[in-house]
């Protein structure tokens, strides 16, 4: 799959030059839902006709507007890719070395090389990332390139949190706190501070997650502006008021493809990349990252 996705690589240099020459000024995002139509990017137009996020031979993806640049490289704190490592590391964090592991999941091969394949349903296959990735974060962006195979609701793209025991790896009873993104089948972001009966913050995309094609998802948490935004293929789908704190989530379960809820099905499909930034990316930066694709060099 890496060979297919890499068609976006030649654009990396132009994004880098844009960063050097123009910078990445934050864009304004209104705290409104975009249920009836795609939200327009600040200072530009919507990304019409984008069918995938990896350039897998279908469509051109959502390009950044003229004069915008890619995400600031200094903001990227974790970058997880899925290529076998000679020294046995399964899921490499190429930024800070906080590596993860495949649990039952397998590497893709041939055209699917550079991906992690999860069988979903009750297979209990997932990607286990290190504990406490949220420590110290106030504003943050979570970004994933996935190919969802479809199926039952509530399949997790990512889920960070804890169960009622607070024990590492446990899934007993109801989750006590969490931060997740799921296909149910529309993309749904949810944040739950403890205790579990407190109010949940939710943002749900306007259309279902696309099945059988590569898609780009981003969740932007801007605690400073009390705003959480959900992006699909470079376009803002919904924003909602965010009055909590990422520090409220005790993230001893940091999973890709697995839910904190025992009853929820596993994610069925493929992961190409997962990233975490230590600030809220702007509308233009999310669009530019989508346009560059999962294989782009962001250093």
Secondary structure by P-SEA (a helix, b strand, c coil): ccccccccccaaaaaaaaaacccccbbbbccccccccccccccccccccccccccccccccccccccccccccccccbbbbbcccccccccccccccbbbbbccbbbbccccccbbbbbcccccbbbbcccccccccccbbbbbccccccccccccccccccccccccccccccccccccccccccbbbbbbccccccbbbbbbccccccccbbbbbbbbbcccccbbbbbccccccbbbbbccccccccccccccccccccccccccbbbcccccccccccaaaaaaaaaaccccccc
